[in-house]
């Protein structure tokens, strides 16, 4: 029996949490740096879209993890 937090699903959940937290921190830092250095709106929009893509990826991974758990429940 696997120890608590050592299963593949637990590791996938931890990975999603790190993606979400990292994206949030990097997005805030990018906005602070952009304000400090006066970056153009085009550059700021690039970071907005990159953060949106990362949050979308994390949402997709969360959905896949949820589906895997639902399939596991149904199989028992």
C-alpha positions in Angstrom: 0.0 0.0 0.0 1.3 3.4 -0.9 2.0 5.9 1.7 -0.2 9.0 2.0 0.7 11.5 -0.7 2.8 9.1 -2.7 0.3 7.9 -5.2 0.3 9.0 -8.9 -2.9 11.0 -8.3 -1.5 12.8 -5.3 1.6 13.7 -7.2 -0.6 15.0 -10.1 -2.5 17.1 -7.6 0.6 18.5 -6.2 1.9 19.3 -9.7 -1.4 21.2 -10.4 -1.0 23.2 -7.2 2.5 24.2 -8.1 1.4 25.3 -11.6 -1.3 27.4 -10.1 0.8 29.0 -7.4 3.8 29.5 -9.7 1.6 31.1 -12.4 0.0 33.5 -9.8 3.4 34.6 -8.4 5.0 35.0 -11.8 2.0 37.0 -13.1 2.1 39.4 -10.1 5.8 39.8 -10.5 5.5 40.5 -14.2 2.9 43.2 -13.6 5.0 44.8 -10.9 8.1 44.8 -13.2 6.0 46.1 -16.1 4.8 49.0 -14.0 8.3 49.8 -12.7 9.9 49.8 -16.2 7.0 51.2 -18.2 6.6 48.3 -20.5 4.3 48.7 -23.5 0.7 47.4 -23.4 1.7 44.9 -26.0 4.3 43.4 -23.8 2.0 43.3 -20.8 -0.7 41.6 -22.9 1.8 38.9 -23.8 2.3 38.1 -20.1 -1.5 38.3 -19.6 -2.0 35.7 -22.3 0.8 33.5 -21.0 -0.8 33.5 -17.5 -4.2 32.7 -19.1 -2.7 29.8 -20.9 -1.0 28.5 -17.8 -4.2 28.8 -15.8 -6.1 27.0 -18.6 -3.5 24.2 -18.6 -3.9 23.8 -14.8 -7.7 23.7 -15.2 -7.3 21.0 -17.9 -5.0 19.0 -15.7 -7.5 19.3 -12.8 -10.3 18.1 -15.0 -8.2 15.1 -16.2 -7.3 14.2 -12.5 -11.0 14.5 -11.6 -12.0 12.2 -14.5 -9.3 9.7 -13.5 -10.7 9.6 -10.0 -14.2 9.2 -11.3 -13.2 6.3 -13.5 -11.4 4.7 -10.6 -14.5 4.9 -8.4 -16.7 3.3 -11.1 -14.2 0.4 -11.6 -14.5 -0.8 -8.0 
